[in-house]
Amino acid sequence: MIKAQKTKNKGYIYILEPFIIIMISTSYFTITQKALFSYPDGWSDDIILTPEDNKNRGFGDLDVDCFNNVWVTWDTAILGNGTAEVLYRKIDSTGTIVTPELNMSQNSTYSIQSLIVVDNNNKPHLIWRDQTAQGLGVWHGRLANDGSILIPSHLCVAGTGDPGVSDIEIAIDNKQYIHVAWQEMYNSHEQMVYSKLDTLGNTIIEKIRVTPEECYAWWLGCGVDSFGNCHLATRTDTATTSFRLTYSKIDKNGVIVIANKVLTSGLHPSIVCDRSQNVHIVYYYLGSSWSKIAYIKLNQNGDILVGPKNISLPTIPTNLRPCLAIDSLQNLHLVWQADDGSSCSIMYAKLDTVGDFIVTPYEIVGDPYVQYATYPRIAVDYRNRLHVIWTDTRSGVAEDIYYKYTTGEIGIKDESRKKTTRLSLLKIYPNPFRSKTTISGFSESMTTHCFMIYDVTGRIVKTISADKNAVVWDGSSNTGESLPPGVYLIRYLRDKTLVTEKVIKFNN
């Protein structure tokens, strides 16, 4: 194992455990990657992607190419500063940073909120918003796989006035067309607008205003299916209602097939489509003093097939900015920002295509390493490894972009080995049991407790929430049926630590 420790003279001591110590001065050697902490099991160390120059970076995004390289972009926007640049970097399949921080926008205007997609020819495309004569517009640039610029920064969709374009989302279809959606001001109303670009960044479907003129739209999501249809969702407000989550569908010819169908209450959606062309959406919804992550599944007609289902943990009050990805096995992978009142962490969960947990939510970035981690994004490569980036303030001086990836299979088998010294915190008696057993040992700092029971295949069979210090499980499933005898796993999040315990059920 190699550990890096920064010294006062700005060098690094690399310790090859157990005995060898090497001193490398950063005056003569460029550190292209610094691993900080390894947590949790199945994930890599946290890797800082941005130079430690005390300058802010934020609003990152990522995608992967066919070689399992990871492409990451971010901007340098600083509140109150009228200039910003769009930057990017390449990471290879081993998590090693390949290119330095490179400039895509290369101008002196306000280039912000960059997003990235990679086409089937392994050419990354960057989209961001930047200045035009008519306010902020949509800009495009394309890279070669070595990181050089093939198509320089150029305007592809003009704005309509101040402030023009904001809150961009993109998706790329299997024909290599880029679908772009954003919110834009029309007659003092924020509206959702859509365009379609070719691989040169030329507009092939001009601006389509999706939101009705009398409504307001904010915080949108964009996804495409294998037919080339674009699926959009956004928060839509009227003069009398707020926080409606609406869904729209635009076909490959730019025809609005479904317009602003109200699904539920929510905002900030993230969208993917599976092989059966069903639409999966995660978003967050608000209470008086909390916000929760939820999941919903639609068919091609916009009909709700599953949900809404709550995804986030009841013990964490504030959950924001979900991001969703799908792997080749049609598993859904979800990250989001969670705030418990004292720190802000990044949570992860894995779902099947009916919204049931394969891996229940747990923290992948948080205390004691960072106090404020925000804006997570996730991508899946061609080996079904996960890649996550986020904005991080752990340096205490500026915001930086951090990255981590999965190093092995994550699931029941891996997570049951976590924090083995803490398993005794969850008490189950009797164990084994026949007709019923009592589960206790919950955190005294929590007033509501939620735990899930899995069978040996990893399927959730029972979910129990309670406000007592102990609960009784009678061996039944969520549908009330008596479960067969066998081994079950009970999992519970105690003070951000995932506690897992085995229980055995005998025949009555």
PEFEN-V367512 format. One line per field, one symbol per residue. ss: DSSP state (2 for helix, 1 for strand, 0 for the rest). A space follows every 10 residues. Layout:
BEGIN
ss=???
END
This chain:
BEGIN
ss=0111110000 1111110001 1111100000 0000111100 0010111100 0000000111 1111000001 1111100000 0001011111 1000001000 0110000001 0111111100 0001111111 1100111111 1110000011 1111111000 0001011111 1100000111 1111110011 1111111000 0011111110 0000011111 1111000001 1111111000 0001111111 0000011111 1111101111 1110000011 1111110000 1111111100 0001111111 0000000111 1111110000 0111111110 0001111111 1000001111 1111100000 0111111111 0000011111 1100000001 1111110000 0222200002 2222201110 0010001111 0000000011 1111000001 1111110001 1110010000 0100011111 1111001111 11111000
END
